[in-house]
Amino acid sequence: MAVAVLNTADGRAKTALSRRYAAEWFASREAGRPLAIGSALPPEQPARPDRPELLAPRDVPRRGPGTPAGRIALLHAVAHIELNAVDLHWDIVARFADVPMPLGWFDDWVKAADEESKHFNLMCDCLEAEGSHYGALPAHAGMWRSAEETAGDLMGRLAVVPMVLEARGLDVTPGMIEIFRKAKNVDAVSALETIYAEEVGHVAYGSKWFNFLCGRQDMDPKEVFHGLVRRYFHGSLRPPFNDEKRAEAGLPLDFYWPLADGKT
């Protein structure tokens, strides 16, 4: 199921399949007959539509959010992030299926994938309401880099994707909500508020299972986290941080502040 989602190129089709499989998983859990955890080889990179054109980060045009075109670009960027998140969550299910984990592990990442699928569709709806669509603008080509670099390291994947990249979303989303509130775009505000509320859970899943794996191996989570972020994340973490929401997601201050601005 996870690999089928990863191998589906069209964003709307990918997320429809994602949501269908998530519903099947949770129906099986509620019936007391959980689907068997099999094995399958995920692709090195997920299938992608012909558009958007993927560019190096420095080549993606920068548009200020003070104009309608700038706000469309912002919605498009968020849609691109959410589509990558769908693949990241299904990839962690398939790629590390050989690691013995409780069924709650699968519950969490399937739920996260389902919610990211909803988020992508919310952003697409907002784009279409503005006369645009996903694929109309270029997008960041580096979104999958962290997945590739942590393909053989489950704890590295947890450290970098939910606990760094998704935690960054908790820092920046309130500012995006305010941009669309000022523009009186009620639908975009509502969609981003949904994303903001649910992303806390995704960061929390990363923190929970990272600590679980550290405990299983009798390792200090903070020290392991610092080492993995320095190994796999390119650059320092950038404040300001949303300390309150990060704490709600299980990220203490001493996990991320020592990594900010090149501190050691």
WOJOPE-V795959 format. One record per backbone hydrogen bond with DSSP energy under -1.0 kcal/mol. NH is the residue of the N-H (numbers start at 1). CO is the residue of the C=O. E is the energy in kcal/mol with one decimal. If there is no record, write none. Layout:
nh-><NH | NH>
co-><CO | CO>
e-><E | E>
This chain:
nh-><5 | 6 | 7 | 8 | 14 | 15 | 16 | 17 | 18 | 19 | 20 | 21 | 22 | 23 | 24 | 25 | 26 | 27 | 28 | 29 | 30 | 31 | 32 | 33 | 47 | 55 | 59 | 71 | 72 | 73 | 74 | 75 | 76 | 77 | 78 | 79 | 80 | 81 | 82 | 83 | 84 | 85 | 86 | 87 | 88 | 89 | 90 | 91 | 92 | 93 | 94 | 95 | 96 | 97 | 99 | 105 | 107 | 108 | 109 | 110 | 111 | 112 | 113 | 114 | 115 | 116 | 117 | 118 | 119 | 120 | 121 | 122 | 123 | 124 | 125 | 126 | 127 | 128 | 129 | 131 | 132 | 136 | 139 | 141 | 145 | 148 | 149 | 150 | 151 | 153 | 157 | 158 | 159 | 160 | 161 | 163 | 165 | 166 | 168 | 172 | 173 | 176 | 177 | 178 | 179 | 180 | 181 | 182 | 183 | 184 | 185 | 186 | 189 | 190 | 191 | 192 | 193 | 194 | 195 | 196 | 197 | 198 | 199 | 202 | 203 | 204 | 205 | 206 | 207 | 208 | 209 | 210 | 211 | 212 | 213 | 214 | 215 | 216 | 217 | 219 | 224 | 225 | 226 | 227 | 228 | 229 | 230 | 231 | 232 | 233 | 237 | 243 | 246 | 247 | 248 | 249 | 250 | 251 | 255 | 257 | 259 | 260 | 261 | 263>
co-><1 | 2 | 3 | 5 | 10 | 11 | 12 | 13 | 14 | 15 | 16 | 17 | 18 | 19 | 20 | 21 | 22 | 23 | 24 | 25 | 26 | 27 | 29 | 28 | 6 | 139 | 56 | 67 | 68 | 69 | 70 | 71 | 72 | 73 | 74 | 75 | 76 | 77 | 78 | 79 | 80 | 81 | 82 | 83 | 84 | 85 | 86 | 87 | 88 | 89 | 90 | 91 | 92 | 94 | 96 | 102 | 103 | 104 | 105 | 106 | 107 | 108 | 109 | 110 | 111 | 112 | 113 | 114 | 115 | 116 | 117 | 118 | 119 | 120 | 121 | 122 | 123 | 124 | 125 | 128 | 127 | 133 | 53 | 55 | 142 | 144 | 145 | 146 | 148 | 150 | 153 | 154 | 155 | 156 | 157 | 158 | 160 | 161 | 164 | 168 | 169 | 172 | 173 | 174 | 175 | 176 | 177 | 178 | 179 | 181 | 180 | 184 | 185 | 186 | 187 | 188 | 189 | 190 | 191 | 192 | 193 | 194 | 195 | 198 | 199 | 200 | 201 | 202 | 203 | 204 | 205 | 206 | 207 | 208 | 209 | 210 | 211 | 212 | 213 | 214 | 220 | 221 | 222 | 223 | 224 | 225 | 226 | 227 | 228 | 229 | 259 | 241 | 242 | 243 | 244 | 245 | 247 | 246 | 252 | 253 | 256 | 257 | 237 | 260>
e-><-1.9 | -2.2 | -2.0 | -1.7 | -3.2 | -2.4 | -1.9 | -2.3 | -2.5 | -2.4 | -2.0 | -2.7 | -2.3 | -2.2 | -2.0 | -2.6 | -2.5 | -2.2 | -2.1 | -1.9 | -2.4 | -1.7 | -1.2 | -2.2 | -3.0 | -3.0 | -2.3 | -2.2 | -2.2 | -2.1 | -1.8 | -2.3 | -2.5 | -2.3 | -2.2 | -2.5 | -2.2 | -2.0 | -2.7 | -2.3 | -2.0 | -2.1 | -2.0 | -1.6 | -2.6 | -2.3 | -1.9 | -2.7 | -1.9 | -1.1 | -2.1 | -3.4 | -1.0 | -1.2 | -1.8 | -1.4 | -2.3 | -2.3 | -1.9 | -2.5 | -2.2 | -2.4 | -2.4 | -2.3 | -2.5 | -2.6 | -2.0 | -1.9 | -2.5 | -2.5 | -2.0 | -2.3 | -2.3 | -2.4 | -2.6 | -2.1 | -2.5 | -2.8 | -2.0 | -1.5 | -2.7 | -1.9 | -2.7 | -2.9 | -1.4 | -2.1 | -2.5 | -1.3 | -1.2 | -1.8 | -2.3 | -2.4 | -2.4 | -2.4 | -2.7 | -1.7 | -2.6 | -2.9 | -1.6 | -1.8 | -2.1 | -1.4 | -2.6 | -1.8 | -1.7 | -1.9 | -2.0 | -2.4 | -1.3 | -1.3 | -2.7 | -1.1 | -2.1 | -2.5 | -2.5 | -2.6 | -2.3 | -1.9 | -2.3 | -2.8 | -2.2 | -2.2 | -2.4 | -1.1 | -2.2 | -2.2 | -2.2 | -1.8 | -2.5 | -3.0 | -2.5 | -2.2 | -2.4 | -2.0 | -2.3 | -2.3 | -2.6 | -2.2 | -1.2 | -2.6 | -2.4 | -2.8 | -2.5 | -2.1 | -2.5 | -2.7 | -2.2 | -1.4 | -2.8 | -2.5 | -1.8 | -1.6 | -2.6 | -2.3 | -2.0 | -1.6 | -1.7 | -3.0 | -1.8 | -2.5 | -1.3 | -1.7 | -1.9 | -2.2>
